[in-house]
Amino acid sequence: MAAKFQTRSVSLPTRSHPTTIKIHEELTRLRASDPSSASSSSAICNSLSTLRDVYDSLDELLAMASTREALSRRRCVAEEELFLNGSVKLMDTCEIAKDVIARLRESVAALQSAIRRRRKGDSSLESSVSDYIRLRGKTRKDARKLIAQLKQQMGNHNLKLRAADHDDDELFGEVLESVECCFKEIEGGVEGVFRRLIKSRASLLNILSQ
């Protein structure tokens, strides 16, 4: 009679586990957001915030003993390469997005400076506006390749930049301050996703190297 052996099953936390449920809910919210309708900085930042939550939950999952044990025993090279290669591409995207936003913020700062100078008799505002429009056109192409939400932000907010009287300068200055705040929020969101992505990647690499 053949001997019966009781084997111990090592598996990842089930879908009913609180952490996996949380990840599933966060991913559902992220997929539900329509990039084509994300015309405001708040919509972009909300999506980035949800993405940060996904990576926080993923890092929490990777820190669990059952997850670490399961991953170390059930190695799947194809899935590992898919995750690691995908994380590299996403980190590259974050870096380029941060560079795009930094250039736009510099251009906005130049416009603000030109407005202040014009109040003192300097007539360089038109040149600064033209520089901003050219830079915006270039960064729009970059953003289209990288982040759909950022692309929408660039495409939908078609600011009618002009240099008129000093009352318009006041209004224009307020608009630029709002734009600068939007860029700061988006930049902070991208940076947060980038940091969490690095942490999750490092956690997985640490597990796989054991």
Order of alpha helices (4+ residues) and beta strands (2+ residues): alpha-alpha-alpha-alpha-alpha-alpha-alpha
